[in-house]
């Protein structure tokens, strides 16, 4: 009996910095059944590739298209992508994030047999122009992946699957000793959409409260955050830790996770925090209604973040009860194994068509 050749999958991603979407690309490309699937990874941006070493160490084929923000670079990127597809005999692209989807869609004009799957990794697009571009490119895409049903909108393809992100249940520690001082933590790319500046302003406002803040991540907002911290003399209470491979351990040692983002998809850091049994404060503007309920965390308007922080500090026993409920939910519904299997079924189905 002839063993079928592995299905070739190209994961096309905007960059390989340490964001949730990028981490999910690593999980997918490294955890797929190696006997049935062969993963390739291409990054559009050569300047934001913190995760490159992890891919290389895991034996995953990874390269950069070195795309710059000009029209000539886009044409060059299309040509390079087309050549890569042809050289490696690839016909399925799983595009992650907006820019990767656009590049894949444009490449389909010269590679008509290309099958494009898209995961946006965000609850919504930032502007009407982006939404309209996504709508216009629906015919270019074979299938869309959403994290939850309430992410479906007018620019989503009618053909879509609900596949939530997942976490490795057995790898998360939730019994580490907490920091002596009550510690909040925020983990994510340092960029405007993550809204870390709000946390600095709140800590200045709550200067009379004995608590600290760890900000884990790297990105373009580092300098402005550092300037704000220095301006308010908060250097002792707020630490900018940069990119950390032990972020999950830092979460487990902290008392509360904060996500003041302006938008999100299904944040891996929330799932990781849930498995650490760490209470969560997140902005209602950025999350869908089905991920975390009011009895599982503190889902509040951005203007009420300071009130939620005080509530967690003053009634931490209740906060832990909420965290325990969310822990049970994530353990039951958001395993990485289930996420990988759902992607494998979808890839196999698309490959047969």
Buried (B, 14 or more C-beta within 10 A) or exposed (E): EEEEEBBBBBBBBBBBBBBBBBBBBBBBBBBBEEEBBBBBBBBBBBEBBBBBEBBEEEEBBBBBBBBBEEEEBBEBBBEBBBEBBEEEEBBBBBBBBBBBBBBBBBBBEEBEEBBBBBBBBBBBBEEEEBBEBBBEBBEBBBBBBBBBEEBBEEBBBEEBBEBBBBBBBEEBEBEBEEBEEBBBBBBBBBBEBBBBBBBBBBBBEBEEBEBBBBBBBBBEBBEBBBEBBEEBEBEEBBBBBBBBEEBBBBBBBBBBBBBBBBBBBBBBBBBBBBBBBBBBBBBEBBBBEBBBEEEBBBBBEBEBBBEBBEBBBEEBEEBBEBBBBBBEBBBEEBBBEBBBBBBBEBBEEBBEE
